[in-house]
Amino acid sequence: MIKSKIVVLSACFAAASLFMVSCGSTKEPEPAPVEDTAEEQAEEETPAEENTDAIDSIWASVDSSRQKAIDAGAENASADLFAAAEEEYNKLKNGQATDEELLALKARYAALEAFADAKAKKEKIDQLGLASYNQKVYDEGCALIEELDQNQGLSAADWNTKAVAADASMTAVLETGLRAKAREERDAAVAAQKKANSVKCFVSRKDEYATFVNAFKSGDKSFVTKNPEAALENYTKAKEGFEGLYTEVSEARSKAQQVIDEAKQRVAASEKTAEQADIDKPLGDEPVEGIEAEDTTLLEEDDYSESASAEVDLTAEEAPAEDLVEKVEDGVKSVIDAQEAE
């Protein structure tokens, strides 16, 4: 009996041992941690680097827009709004700026630049008296500038839109006015040159005359290259130059003529005195002191033969044609219409 129990217990222990060995042989060891490769690390870091590059690029555009606003005189045009933009700029520089914040700041500086430009162009229009050439658009631009100056209840987006529209209005007026004024000044320069030719300025003041002819031709070149402001300046220079030459040469010729007339009067008076003296006391054929001979040349005659080729006929110059591009004011009107529709 006892012997059989021992046999049974031994069999149990053997079975248990086999079970434990069997379980241990089926369990696999956990793999050791493997470090990321350099390529995998680079792939994980790339998105962050790209985001930094994008932010840096936006900041560069903000700085560019800010500098343009400063150069345009935005600080004087709208001191309060420029100061607010600068405060926002400094805050974002010292913090973590988002794309949206930076793009909004960029738009603020661009609007400040446009507003400063609009005011500067209005001042030039007023100085040159160009408003009447495009009165309707000028009035619309002035109304926008006044509204922006008051800045009552305007959202940032509305202010930006109206600033751009004001600049477009004044650009259209300035462009239209300068072209019209330049054409008028060109006609005036041609008329002044005709007067200068009438007193032979191309002979007596040859070098200056050539300078003003060249200024006139430079005006034509500027006009056709869509620079009406430079054209106006050159036409005005030519006009005033020809007018000045005409005045100076005319006065000199008038004084010379006066000398001739006075000399003729003296000769005539001397002839009468001589005639009376011959009656009272004949002197024969001997010359008398103080009395010029009949064939004496009192003033040398002007000789224009050598310089005749210096004369230039500006009336033969073909007036530069208007460019065929769409008028700027059409674009302004669309901006204003869109704004009113909102």
HELIX and SHEET records of a PDB file:
HELIX    1   1 ILE A    2  THR A   26  1                                  25    
HELIX    2   2 ALA A   38  ALA A   72  1                                  35    
HELIX    3   3 ALA A   74  ALA A   77  1                                   4    
HELIX    4   4 ALA A   79  LYS A   93  1                                  15    
HELIX    5   5 ASP A   99  LEU A  128  1                                  30    
HELIX    6   6 ALA A  131  ASN A  134  5                                   4    
HELIX    7   7 GLN A  135  GLN A  150  1                                  16    
HELIX    8   8 ALA A  156  SER A  198  1                                  43    
HELIX    9   9 CYS A  201  SER A  204  1                                   4    
HELIX   10  10 LYS A  206  VAL A  224  1                                  19    
HELIX   11  11 PRO A  228  ASP A  280  1                                  53    
HELIX   12  12 ALA A  308  ALA A  310  5                                   3    
HELIX   13  13 LEU A  314  ALA A  316  5                                   3    
HELIX   14  14 VAL A  328  ALA A  341  1                                  14    
END                                                                             
